[in-house]
Amino acid sequence: MRLNKTYWQHRYEARNTGWDMGMVSPPLGAYIDQLTEKNINILLPGAGMGYEAVYLAEAGFEALTVLDIAPYPLESLKERLPASFSSENLVEADFFDFEAGPFDLVLEHTFFCALPPQLRPQYALKMNELLRPGGKLSGLLFDFPLTSEGPPFGGSKEEYEQLFAPYFHIRVLERATNSIPPRQGSELFFIFEKK
Ligand SMILES: C[S@@+](CC[C@H](N)C(=O)[O-])C[C@H]1O[C@@H](n2cnc3c(N)ncnc32)[C@H](O)[C@@H]1O
């Protein structure tokens, strides 16, 4: 199975989107709510239906880049973002080929777990390249054993520390306390700061 553009586009077209919460995940919403600087440059990779993008845009954040490999969710998002949002900032591309930034903040939500696990070292490196020094990668990572079954693919706190520590200061990596009920106990909220 190749987790490529065709795969993801088909999952959206078939409405086979069990990951889609229909809303911003509460831990991410709480994180966004305490951000005070509204002019920071934010990337939402593998954003899907982009609930964080709408939430951020409605809260007054303007420098948003929304990236996905599949056109379907980006088309939908165009209709749901404020009219002032430039469609140039809705980018249909493969994250690993994406050249932009530097970003102050990247927000991760069920993108990492959707990638083939062998791409994880490249993910950590690419995030490092996209952020400015001191910039933050934040979001949620699943906390259940990594097996060949997926997506979503799991992992553990120890694995994530090992993967990201070469490029990032691990500021927070802990069990989320405000996950939605089906994900309670299986999400780690994290803030990694680029070295
Ligand atoms: C599990 S979904 C998560 C979507 C959204 N973040 C959410 O939580 O609802 C994974 C998303 O990553 C996108 N994706 C997968 N591989 C990608 C890649 N290499 N580059 C960019 N987007 C990718 C898929 O199209 C899909 O929208």
The ligand as a MOL file (V3000), in Angstrom:
LIG
                    3D

  0  0  0     0  0            999 V3000
M  V30 BEGIN CTAB
M  V30 COUNTS 27 29 0 0 0
M  V30 BEGIN ATOM
M  V30 1 C -4.9320 11.2740 9.0650 0
M  V30 2 S -5.1400 12.6570 8.0230 0 CHG=1
M  V30 3 C -5.1400 14.0140 9.1930 0
M  V30 4 C -5.7870 15.2560 8.6890 0
M  V30 5 C -5.9120 16.3770 9.7160 0
M  V30 6 N -4.6210 16.8180 10.2050 0
M  V30 7 C -6.7860 15.9500 10.8640 0
M  V30 8 O -6.2600 15.7050 11.9500 0
M  V30 9 O -8.0030 15.8400 10.6520 0 CHG=-1
M  V30 10 C -3.5280 12.8130 7.2720 0
M  V30 11 C -3.4760 13.9280 6.2680 0
M  V30 12 O -2.1610 14.0540 5.7790 0
M  V30 13 C -2.1990 14.2180 4.3720 0
M  V30 14 N -0.9030 13.7160 3.8630 0
M  V30 15 C -0.4610 12.4410 3.8500 0
M  V30 16 N 0.7850 12.3720 3.3580 0
M  V30 17 C 1.1560 13.6410 3.0590 0
M  V30 18 C 2.3280 14.2300 2.5320 0
M  V30 19 N 3.4110 13.4940 2.2150 0
M  V30 20 N 2.3670 15.5690 2.3690 0
M  V30 21 C 1.3070 16.3340 2.6990 0
M  V30 22 N 0.1440 15.8380 3.2000 0
M  V30 23 C 0.0760 14.5100 3.3830 0
M  V30 24 C -3.4130 13.4280 3.9150 0
M  V30 25 O -3.9190 13.8340 2.6840 0
M  V30 26 C -4.3870 13.7030 5.0700 0
M  V30 27 O -5.1470 14.8650 4.8350 0
M  V30 END ATOM
M  V30 BEGIN BOND
M  V30 1 1 1 2
M  V30 2 1 2 3
M  V30 3 1 2 10
M  V30 4 1 3 4
M  V30 5 1 4 5
M  V30 6 1 5 6
M  V30 7 1 5 7
M  V30 8 2 7 8
M  V30 9 1 7 9
M  V30 10 1 10 11
M  V30 11 1 11 12
M  V30 12 1 11 26
M  V30 13 1 12 13
M  V30 14 1 13 14
M  V30 15 1 13 24
M  V30 16 1 14 15
M  V30 17 1 14 23
M  V30 18 2 15 16
M  V30 19 1 16 17
M  V30 20 1 17 18
M  V30 21 2 17 23
M  V30 22 1 18 19
M  V30 23 2 18 20
M  V30 24 1 20 21
M  V30 25 2 21 22
M  V30 26 1 22 23
M  V30 27 1 24 25
M  V30 28 1 24 26
M  V30 29 1 26 27
M  V30 END BOND
M  V30 END CTAB
M  END
